[in-house]
C-alpha cells in the first residue's frame, strides 16, 4: 500500500507544479525553465498527467525517450512529443515564425 501513495504523491507533485502559475517543478525553477504547450501557454491537468506518465515509456526504452531531446529541433523528449509540450527557458522570446523556437 505504501508504493501506491508514493506513485500518487509523485504524480501530484509533478502535475500540480507544472500546471501552476510557475509552470515548473522546483528543479526547473532553479534552472530557469518552464513547461508549456506548443503555443507557449500553461499546460492543462490532462497534458501534465500525460507528460508525467509518458516518462515511463521514455525510461522503458533504455532512457532513449529522454535522450531524444538532444536530437530534436524543439528539444522535446518522447514524453513531451506525446503530450504536446515543450520545456523552455523562462521569459524567452516567443517565436515570430514556425522555424524559430524558444528552447534551451
Backbone bond lengths (Angstrom), bond angles and torsions (degrees), N, CA, C in turn:
res aa  C-N    CA-C-N  psi(-1)  N-CA   C-N-CA  omega(-1)  CA-C   N-CA-C  phi
1 X - - - 1.455 - - 1.526 111.65 -
2 X 1.355 118.00 -28.53 1.458 121.30 -179.87 1.517 112.62 -64.51
3 X 1.336 117.45 -38.59 1.458 121.35 179.41 1.526 111.41 -62.39
4 X 1.309 116.57 -37.65 1.460 121.54 178.14 1.529 110.36 -56.22
5 X 1.341 116.93 -47.15 1.456 120.79 -177.29 1.524 112.05 -70.38
6 X 1.327 116.84 -29.74 1.468 120.05 175.63 1.526 110.09 -66.33
7 X 1.329 116.69 -44.25 1.474 121.24 178.33 1.522 110.18 -61.77
8 X 1.326 117.39 -43.79 1.471 121.61 179.54 1.532 110.36 -64.01
9 X 1.336 116.91 -44.83 1.468 120.87 -179.03 1.526 111.40 -63.10
10 X 1.338 117.98 -43.30 1.472 121.00 178.60 1.522 110.46 -63.51
11 X 1.318 116.41 -45.19 1.463 121.11 180.00 1.524 110.17 -59.38
12 X 1.324 117.35 -49.27 1.458 120.80 -178.60 1.526 111.67 -64.54
13 X 1.326 117.70 -39.77 1.463 120.17 178.66 1.526 110.68 -58.71
14 X 1.334 116.76 -54.36 1.463 120.08 -176.79 1.521 111.53 -64.43
15 X 1.315 117.80 -46.05 1.463 120.98 -176.60 1.523 111.12 -66.96
16 X 1.319 117.75 -49.18 1.469 119.77 -177.29 1.526 112.47 -66.25
17 X 1.314 118.00 -35.17 1.462 120.00 177.54 1.535 111.03 -69.46
18 X 1.338 117.05 -40.29 1.464 119.71 -176.51 1.525 113.10 -76.01
19 X 1.336 118.56 -22.39 1.469 119.57 176.93 1.525 111.45 -93.76
20 X 1.322 117.26 -4.37 1.467 121.03 179.48 1.533 109.99 -71.21
21 X 1.308 115.66 175.37 1.469 119.62 178.39 1.527 111.89 -65.28
22 X 1.323 118.05 -21.99 1.472 122.19 177.09 1.519 111.87 -75.67
23 X 1.332 117.90 -25.34 1.465 124.92 178.82 1.526 112.82 59.13
24 X 1.336 116.89 28.34 1.455 119.43 -175.60 1.525 111.37 -158.97
25 X 1.324 115.52 154.24 1.456 121.36 170.06 1.526 107.93 -78.04
26 X 1.312 117.47 174.23 1.464 120.53 -179.75 1.528 111.61 -59.89
27 X 1.326 117.23 -40.06 1.458 120.90 178.90 1.519 112.54 -64.89
28 X 1.328 116.60 -42.60 1.466 120.14 178.01 1.533 110.29 -65.82
29 X 1.339 116.86 -39.13 1.468 119.67 177.43 1.527 110.47 -60.58
30 X 1.316 117.12 -41.73 1.469 121.11 -179.91 1.526 111.47 -62.99
31 X 1.330 116.50 -30.58 1.464 120.95 179.94 1.528 113.18 -93.51
32 X 1.335 117.12 -1.72 1.460 120.72 179.63 1.518 113.07 74.30
33 X 1.329 116.85 33.94 1.461 122.15 -179.72 1.518 110.32 -114.45
34 X 1.325 116.15 159.56 1.458 121.32 174.12 1.517 109.81 -146.07
35 X 1.336 115.99 157.77 1.462 122.40 179.67 1.523 107.55 -103.46
36 X 1.335 116.13 126.23 1.467 121.50 -179.24 1.525 108.96 -134.34
37 X 1.338 115.52 165.99 1.467 118.60 174.40 1.517 108.84 -82.11
38 X 1.309 117.49 -175.65 1.467 121.32 -175.94 1.519 113.23 -67.91
39 X 1.348 117.46 -14.92 1.468 121.87 176.17 1.519 111.64 -101.78
40 X 1.341 117.60 13.54 1.455 124.44 178.12 1.527 113.41 65.92
41 X 1.330 116.09 28.00 1.458 121.43 175.63 1.526 109.18 -103.19
42 X 1.327 115.80 165.69 1.459 120.95 176.89 1.529 108.94 -61.56
43 X 1.332 116.62 140.59 1.461 119.54 -178.32 1.524 110.44 -81.36
44 X 1.323 114.90 157.30 1.459 121.51 179.81 1.531 110.56 -84.74
45 X 1.315 115.38 169.03 1.463 121.64 177.33 1.530 109.96 -59.08
46 X 1.332 116.73 -41.73 1.463 121.06 -179.71 1.524 112.48 -64.92
47 X 1.336 116.51 -43.49 1.472 119.96 178.22 1.528 110.66 -64.39
48 X 1.323 116.62 -41.62 1.461 120.38 179.86 1.526 110.75 -64.67
49 X 1.323 116.74 -39.47 1.468 120.78 177.69 1.519 110.12 -66.05
50 X 1.323 117.73 -44.45 1.461 121.38 177.96 1.517 111.68 -62.18
51 X 1.322 116.73 -40.70 1.465 121.02 178.30 1.521 110.49 -64.30
52 X 1.327 116.44 -43.10 1.468 120.50 -179.24 1.528 111.50 -62.27
53 X 1.319 117.37 -50.80 1.456 119.62 -177.63 1.529 111.95 -76.45
54 X 1.333 117.59 -19.62 1.459 121.21 172.98 1.522 112.19 -66.31
55 X 1.326 116.15 -23.45 1.467 120.20 177.38 1.523 111.42 -63.74
56 X 1.321 117.16 -25.16 1.469 120.73 176.53 1.523 109.31 -63.62
57 X 1.323 116.58 -42.97 1.466 120.79 178.68 1.530 109.83 -68.85
58 X 1.332 117.07 -41.41 1.469 120.21 177.66 1.517 111.35 -58.61
59 X 1.315 116.83 -38.79 1.466 121.41 -179.44 1.522 112.03 -78.77
60 X 1.318 117.09 -32.23 1.466 121.13 -174.66 1.522 113.25 -65.70
61 X 1.307 116.87 -25.38 1.467 119.82 -179.47 1.529 109.58 -100.71
62 X 1.346 114.52 54.80 1.463 123.74 177.07 1.534 112.40 56.57
63 X 1.319 116.65 37.52 1.469 124.40 -179.53 1.524 113.42 62.39
64 X 1.332 117.79 12.56 1.455 120.47 179.22 1.524 110.88 -61.38
65 X 1.326 116.86 -33.83 1.463 120.33 178.98 1.515 112.60 -60.19
66 X 1.337 116.87 -32.81 1.466 120.62 176.41 1.526 110.57 -77.76
67 X 1.318 116.69 -39.83 1.464 121.10 -178.49 1.528 112.27 -66.06
68 X 1.324 117.11 -23.02 1.465 120.95 178.92 1.527 111.73 -55.96
69 X 1.327 117.12 -29.44 1.464 120.98 -178.28 1.525 111.89 -58.86
70 X 1.306 117.19 -27.82 1.458 120.04 178.74 1.510 114.12 -77.11
71 X 1.326 117.45 -11.16 1.461 120.89 -173.64 1.524 114.39 -120.88
72 X 1.336 118.14 0.44 1.464 119.96 -179.34 1.525 109.79 -104.01
73 X 1.322 116.43 153.35 1.464 121.86 -177.82 1.524 112.32 -58.58
74 X 1.315 116.60 -41.95 1.461 120.90 -176.85 1.520 112.63 -95.05
75 X 1.335 117.08 9.79 1.467 122.62 178.63 1.531 111.84 56.73
76 X 1.338 115.59 43.83 1.454 121.46 -179.75 1.523 110.50 -99.65
77 X 1.325 115.01 134.58 1.448 119.81 168.99 1.516 108.74 -79.65
78 X 1.319 117.17 170.62 1.463 120.78 -179.89 1.521 110.93 -57.22
79 X 1.323 118.21 -43.06 1.465 121.93 -179.76 1.531 111.32 -64.26
80 X 1.337 117.89 -31.69 1.469 120.87 175.79 1.525 110.81 -70.69
81 X 1.321 116.63 -41.74 1.467 120.20 178.23 1.523 110.88 -63.15
82 X 1.335 116.51 -43.34 1.465 120.26 -178.19 1.530 111.52 -64.89
83 X 1.324 117.14 -32.88 1.464 119.73 -176.67 1.529 113.38 -99.14
84 X 1.322 117.61 -4.82 1.462 120.73 179.47 1.524 112.28 71.61
85 X 1.326 116.34 44.28 1.466 121.51 -177.95 1.526 111.02 -123.35
86 X 1.329 114.19 162.62 1.460 122.74 174.04 1.526 108.28 -132.67
87 X 1.310 116.82 146.88 1.455 121.91 168.95 1.527 105.32 -107.19
88 X 1.338 115.52 118.52 1.462 120.83 -172.09 1.520 111.04 -129.45
89 X 1.335 115.57 163.50 1.464 119.93 173.98 1.516 108.86 -68.50
90 X 1.305 115.88 137.87 1.456 120.11 179.29 1.529 109.98 -69.50
91 X 1.336 115.86 133.56 1.457 120.26 177.21 1.509 114.38 75.60
92 X 1.322 117.81 13.58 1.456 120.71 178.44 1.518 111.26 -71.34
93 X 1.313 115.77 174.41 1.460 121.43 -179.40 1.516 109.55 -80.97
94 X 1.311 116.41 131.03 1.464 120.96 176.37 1.522 107.82 -74.52
95 X 1.339 117.83 134.67 1.463 120.60 -175.22 1.523 112.69 -62.91
96 X 1.316 114.97 145.67 1.458 121.30 177.52 1.522 111.72 -90.05
97 X 1.333 117.29 -20.80 1.458 119.88 176.37 1.526 108.70 -143.52
98 X 1.303 116.93 176.06 1.457 120.92 -173.40 1.524 113.76 -72.76
99 X 1.317 118.97 -7.39 1.454 120.79 -177.30 1.529 113.31 -98.96
100 X 1.329 117.52 -3.73 1.454 120.64 177.97 1.528 107.79 -113.31
101 X 1.308 116.67 136.13 1.449 120.80 -178.62 1.505 110.33 -128.67
102 X 1.303 116.04 145.72 1.454 123.18 177.73 1.540 107.24 -94.43
103 X 1.311 117.72 72.93 1.453 121.43 -178.51 1.514 109.88 -122.16
104 X 1.271 117.13 167.65 1.464 121.22 -179.17 1.480 112.19 -92.83
